[in-house]
Amino acid sequence: MKKLTTMLAAMLLCAAVSAPAFAVSYFPGVTGEMTDPAYWSSSQDLLATAEEIRERNEAALSSEGTHLMDLKALPETFEGALENEKALQQARENKAEYLGWTFDGSGKALEAADFDALIAACDDPGAVGEQPVRYAIATERTHLMIYPTDEPILDDPEDPDFDYRYNTAVRLNEPLLIYTTSADGQWYNARSTCYTGWVKAGDVAICADREEWLGAWDYPADRTLVVYGDRLYTEDSNYAPETANRLLTMGTTLELTASEAPDALVGNRVTWHNHVVFFPVRSEDGTYRKQTALISENRKVHVGFLPLTSGNLASVAFEALGDAYGWGGMLRSDDCSGYVRNIYKCFGLELARDSDWQAAMPVAGKDISGMSDDDKRALFDRLPLGAVLYFKGHEMLFLGSDNGQYYVVNSVSSMLDPWDETKRQRVRGVVITTLDAQRANGNAWITELNYVNIPYLGNDLEIE
């Protein structure tokens, strides 16, 4: 019996010693407990009402520094030659920015002639005279690109997961305005609420008119189904392939519709335990149509925008923990500003796209570039969960403090290796870190931080 007990003790000791080899790893100072949203907040106290969020959105749309646009307010026609020249000028500026240090997908250095060909691809020979804007809806989770091309633009031939072609992701069912067309007719020069760029023609559907376009996405909150989970796919179907296996990312919204009868079929399926929604479909001729589809009630979706509480903010933010970093929305993921933007979209709050533009939003903010690290810590002790911290080229969502450390969750490309400060560490993921993380220049993030704002508070309030 004693021998058996000794053997069991040895086996348990062996298991205890070997278990860490299979444990999930974290940034120094981060524990598994901290990946539970409730660790940071479970409060359901409302931080902003729906009316206050509407006011924030209206203020952001009228603020030039955000680059946000009220698509409904833009002209219904445009001057073709002028819009075409704007697209060509942007293409030339992109050439100046990327020439000399970028590569194509085969590892060949991109030369002036390569960019000249891309510029020529942007030239729409039919863009003449006054033309009507085309109203479109994204029928896939897609992207706005800097050029109408599938050829990568890389800074490292060995790293195809960072492609500078990407401007931003476009969620399924997002509205777009279409202006000119690429020389080959395969891409559209488009405007979203937050960005302009080239979208694949096959990823959008053209509406018959402005009224149909508005009906596709501009509906009341109580008829809105909001996706707040990280990634959701519609069910596979051979009967209804138009709505099958479609990717719905965080912040996607769809219009709810009532089922005709309790035993009605949608996509050859009974509707029980499902939300019935209208889904955007591209017809064979490229035109838009609505089609009913089902979204399981067990998916991470919500009827209406989520109540903006700190507990809900933490829960939504942690949906993407461990995801890949996706520059400009590539890899079905998001970069730092896209990640924060998607989080707040789940609450109906529309943020600008890029970090500089988000920092320019007319909300409660503070320039902290001249503050010492100790003064910043004193400020952070008073910051709420959900504040956004910025330094040049990066932003992060503030979680709070624990044992004298300050924690954030963010989509990170790289930093100095926290275990070996002599080398740069490729992170490429959504992670929790402390503000002791270091930039490539050796400075701690807390030292580099230059701005903070709170997206859900108006700019009539000051961060003290």
Secondary structure, 3 states (H helix, E strand, C coil): CHHHHHHHHHHHHHHHHHHHHHCCCCCCCCCHHHHCHHHHCCCCCEEECHHHHHHHHHHHHCCHHHCCCCHHHCCCEEEHHHHHHHHHHHHHHHHHHHCCCCECCCCCECCHHHHHHHHHHCCCCCCCCEEECEEEEECCCEEEECCCCCCCCECCCCCCCCECCEEEEECCCCEEEEEEECCCCCEEEEECCCCEEEEEHHHEEECCCHHHHHHHHCCCHHHEEEECCCEEECCCCCCCHHHCCCEEECCCEEEECCCCCCCCEECCEECCCEEEEEEEEECCCCEEEEEEEEEECCCCEEECCCCEEHHHHHHHHHCCCCCEECHHHHHHCECHHHHHHHHHHCCCCCCCCCHHHHHCCCEEEEECCCCCHHHHHHHHCCCCCCCEEEECCEEEEEEEEECCEEEEEEEEEEEEECCEEEEEEEEEEEEEEECCCECCCCCEHHHHCCEEEEEEEECCCCCC
